[in-house]
Amino acid sequence: MKKILMGGLLAGLLLSSILHANDQIVSIRSSSVAVFAQAFKGFSDCLRKKNNTAPILDFLLSKKNIVEFNETINKIREIKPRVILAIGDSAAKHAKNNFPNIPIVYCMVVDPMKNNLPKSGITASVHPKDQINYIRTSFPLLRRIGIIYTADRNSMTIQELKKLSQTDKDLILKEVLSSQEVEKSLLELKKGGADCLLMLPNTKIYSIKRINDFIYYTLQLGFPIISFSPSTVKAGVLGSIYPDTRDNGCLASNYVNQILSGKTASGMSIQWPQKNDWGMNMRVAKRLKIQVNKESLKKAELVIK
């Protein structure tokens, strides 16, 4: 009897170790930028705080070196993780295209709906209500907010903005087809009484190569921009609101735990960031003679003086 019990115990321990091995998590990032590293740190820290000891393997998955890219893809296929954490838009796209049978959790993804990603993730776009509240609280004289957008990007954000604009008549949405229409639309917003531009993360209309020229143009025009990243504050926009990257990663750990416990992405929903930071450029505020709320200034994570 003792031998049978001992054998059963050993079998149980062996089964437990096999299940634990199968709970392996792979994290992929398409870039080594600091914000992605911070998101990964937030993810792993929160996972451990929830007593999840599943091993995490972290990979850089960039197509800059196609040989290394393919080697990493094959390595992940050999590992056969229970779930993949994708950090950033490109990483999420690579995960979806290369591992269709492995559940994906993602964070720091600007536009999940554009790439038809599952619902098990956190968008990197701040909820429009939070963006609008940030603008009107931090810069009390900026009431009428202009937004330029394209129909094929920022789907979640645009849907929410359109809902809000039904009751908030100080939100002015203007659709364009390309970057060539942006300057004309900006002038139309200004003539129509808009006090500022809420810039959305959309490289189709705000080209990375031309962003500094565009910011300089708006300064010359005397038209303030509220943007979505600390780097744009340093480049010359008036202010910016953006997700806390560590918290974005932390939220993703909740999805991973749910998937490891047997749930599927079909029963989940994409989350907006819960914790946001903001930056302010006081040089721009002074140049454009814009009043800044002192309490908001104290709370800002980044201030350019």
N, C-alpha and C positions, 0 to 999 in steps of 0.2 A: 504493500500500500504506500509506504514511504517513497519507494522508488517511482511509483506512478505519480505521486504528488510532486516529487522533485522534477520528474520529467515534464509534467504539465507546467510547472513554474518556469523551467528553463525555456520551454516552447513559448510561453507567454512573454518572457523577457525578449526572446529572439524576435517574435512578432512585433513587439513594441519598438525594438530598434529598427526593424525594417520599415515600419510605418513612419518613424521619425526621419529615416533617411529619405523617404519619399516626400517629406514635407520641405525639401530643399527649395530655397528661393533664389532666383537669379535676378539681379538688378542690372539694367543696361542704361547707359547714358551715351548720347551721340556727341557730347562735348565735355571737356574738362573744366568748363567755366565754374566759377565759385558758387553761383546760385544753385547749380545742379548738385554740387558737393554738399552744400548746406541742406538741400532737400533730402538727400540720401542720409545724412547724419540725423535729421529729424525723424526720418522713417525708422532707422535702425534703433535709435534711442527709445522711441515710443513702443516699438515692437517688444523690446526687452523689458520695458516697464510693465507690459501686459503678460509677462512670464512666458513669452513665446521664444523658445531657444532654438528654433529652426535655423540651420546654417544659411548664411547669405553670401552668395558669390557675386562680386561686383565687376562688371565689364564696361570698357569703353568701346562703343560700336560706331565707328566713323567710317564713311565711305571714301575718305581721303586716301586711304591705302586699301585698295580693293582686295589684295591678298590677305591682309590681316583681318579685314571685315569678314571674308568668307571662312577663314579659320575660326574666328570667334563664333560665327553662326553654327558651324559644325560642332564646335566644342559644347555649345549650349544644347544642341540636339542630343549629344551623347549623355549629357548630365540628366536630361529629362526632368526638369524641375516641376514642382506642383503648380507654381505660379511665377509669372514674370512681372517685375516692377519696371516700368519704363518711365524715365525721367526726361521730359522735353518732347516736343512735337515729333522730331525726326525719329527719336528712339521708339516712341509709341507706334509710329508708322512702320518702322522696321520690324517691330515685334508682331504687329498684326499680319504683315505680309509673309514673314518667315516662320512663324510658329502658330499657325491657325488653330491647332488643337490644344494649345496650352492657354489657360486663363491669363488674362492681362489685367494688371492694375497700373494706373498711370497717375502722374502728378506733374505740375509745371507745364501743362499742355494748354496752349492758348485757345485752340479751336477744335475740340473733340469731334463735333458734328461734321466738320469739313472732311475729316479723314474717316468718317463712319466708324468711330471707335466704340467699343462696348460702353456700358453705363457705369463701369466699375472704376471711376477715376475722379480726380480733382482738377477743375479748370484753373488755369493761371490768370484768368480774367476776373477782375473784381466785379462783384454784383453791381449793376447800374445804380441801384438805390444808394449803395455805399459811395459810389463815385460822385453822384449828384450831391449827397449830403456833405461830402468832403469839400466840394467846390463852394457851396453856399455857406457853409459854416466857416471855412478858412478865409474866404474872400467875399465878405458880405455884399459887396456891390455887384458881384457877378451873379446875376439872376437868370438871364436868358442864355441858354447853353446850346451851341450849335454842334452837330455831329455829322461828319461826312463818312459815308460807308459804301461798301459794295455788297450786293445781294449774296455773293458766294463766300463771304468770310464773316467771322464773329456771329454766327447764327444765334447762339443762345443770348448773347448780349443785345443784338438787334431786336429779337423777339421781346425781351423785357423792356427795352427802351420804347418800342412801339406801344406796348401796353401802358407804360407810364405816361406817354405823350397824350393819351386819350383824356387824361384828367389834368396833366401838367402842361399847360399851353406855353410854358417858357422853355420847353424842349423842342428844338427845331432840327429835324432829321432831313438830310439831303443825300439822296443816292447818286453815285457816279459810276461810270463804267471803267475808268482808268485814271492813272495819275495825271494825265493831261488835263483833266477836268477839275482838278483840286483847287488850283489858284482862282479860277473863275468862280467856283462854288464858294470859296472862302470870302471873296468880295461880296457875293450875293448874301451870304450869312451876315456879314458886317452891315451891309446896307439895310438888311431886313431887321436889324435891331439886336442881333446876337451880341452878347458881351464877351464871349470867349469861345474857344474851340475845344471840345473834348476829343482828344486824339485816341483812336482805337488801334491796337496792334495789328496793322494790315500792311504788309510789305507791297501789296499790289498797288496801293495808292500813296503810301509813304515809303518810298524807296530808301533803303539803308544808305545807299551811296549819296543820296540827295537830301538826307534828313537835316544835316547842318545848314544847307542852303535854304531849306524850307523854314527852319526855325528863325534864321536871320531875316528872311522875307517877312514873317509875321511880326517880328520885332520892329522892323521898319514901318510896317503897316499899323503898329500900335495895337495889335490884336493878340491877347494872351492865349497861351496854350496850356491845357491841363493834360498830362500824359499818363503813361503806364509803367514807367521804370525809373530808377534812380539815375541811370546814365543820361536820360533826356533832360533831367533837372540840371545836371552838370553841363549839358550842351546848350542850355539857355531857355528851357520852357519855364513857365511861372511855377508850376507845381506838378506833383505826380502822386498817385495812389497805386500801390502794388502789393501783392500778397506777401505775407511773411513766409519765406521759403522753407524754413524748418517746420513751421506749422503745416504747410502744404504737404510735406513729406509725412508728417505725423498722421494726418488725416488718411493718407493712403494705407497706413498700417491697419486701419480698421477694416478696409476691404480685404486685405490679405488674410487677416484672421477669419473673416467670414468665409472666404473661399476655402481655406484650409479646414474649416469645420463642415464643408460640404455644400455651401450655398453657391448659386450661380449668378453671373452678372445680369441675367435677364430680370432678376427680382430687385436689382439695385437702381440707383439714380445718380447721375453726375452731380457732384457737389460744387458749390461756389466756395472760395476761400472764406474761412471763418475769422481769420486774424489778418489785418492789413497794416502796412506801414505807409508813411507818406513823406515826401520831400518838398522843400520850398526853396525857391531861388530869390533871395531878398534883393539881389542886384536888379533882377528883372522887375520885381515889384516896385522898386524905387524908380526905375527908368520909366515904367508905364504908369506910375503914380496910383498904384493899387493898394488899397487898405488890406492889411493882414490881421486876422484874429490872433491876439496874443496867446490865448490858451492853446490854439491849434499849433502855433509856432513852438511852444514849449514841448508839445507832444511829438513834434516831427522827428523822424529817425535821421533825416538828412536836411541840413540847412546850409545853403550857399550864401555867405555874407559878403 
